[in-house]
Amino acid sequence: MDTQNLKAFVAVADHQSFSAAAEQLHITQPAISKRIHLLEQQLDSLLFDRVGRQVTLTEAGRTLLPHARAVLDTMRVARQAIADLSGEVRGQLKLVTSHHIGLHRLPQILREYSEQYPQVELDIRFLDSAEAYAAVLHGDFDLGIITEMPAEDAQICSETLWVDHMHFVTARQHPLSRLSQVSLQDISQYPALLPEKRFFTTKLVEELFTRNGLDIQINLSTNFLETIKALISVGYAWGVLPDTMLQDDSLAQLTVVTQDKAPAITLQRNLDCIYHRQRQLSNASKAFLELLRQRADKPAQTPTEAG
């Protein structure tokens, strides 16, 4: 079974489009169609239902997909392992991270890495942290850089690289911004803007309010912190953002306490690098991980196995 045909199949399945798959693989659409046709002939099964422009997997296609991914990944790992015997840092590095980390933590590191190891092809994908964690667990990526997960899998090793200190913030014209100290009771009277409930930051804030017998008025949720910051800056709501997003003066930082004369509430989240325990790291992955450790806020923690 030709791996090029399997690549075409996976690309069409991912994009649900022959034209988009052709663009990804840098070949023509007729070439994609030919590869799928050859694969269907080999398997004596239709792999896609084609209704107009809509392309969906058949039952045979759904059965084949995880096996096709596994074959392609095994071939990639095998090629990389052989290439690594030379001791050179080359090949492909598949990295997954969140948009926020990619924007605020990685640009300089990626530039340095590319300059040091020009023979490495970087394949970077952006997913939210929960999706990125699952993708590394399933073997789709070599490394992931994510917000820490409340529940972790024993197959995943993690190292904390950075600590995000989180702050309650409002627009400068918001009524709460005029107070030198704000209680949780005060802030609960105003609408909040937070990521979806499955995100670590939102869970952290909700647990804080729940422990103090309070509810949060969440009128809107969005997964993009840059969007949250923009909406907060025009007075839409209060929110909680990391200090890496508060370098300008567009927002007011609140001193929030549980009750009068109590110490100010401090929130933080870890940003971790994760990789699969049973997957041998390539030279390219090891070199990137070492650069991450050098650029960490503090010496990275010893790799831990969750569970």
Buried (B, 14 or more C-beta within 10 A) or exposed (E): EEEEBBBBBBBBBEBBBBBBBBBBBEBEBEBBBBBBEBBBEEBEBBBBEEEEEEBEBBEBBEBBBEEBBEBBBEEBBEEBEEBBEEEEBBBBBBBBBBBBBBBBBBEEBBEEBEEEBEEBEBEEBBBBBBBBBBBBBBBBBBBBBBBBBEEBBEBBBBBBBBBBEBBBBBBEEBEBBEBEEBBBBBBBEBEBBBBEEEBBBBBBBBEBBEEBEBEBEBEEBBBEBBEBBEBBBEBBBBBBBBEBBBEEEBBBEBEBBBEEEEEEBEBEBBBBBBBBEEBEBBBBBBBBBEBBBEBBEEEBBEEEEBE
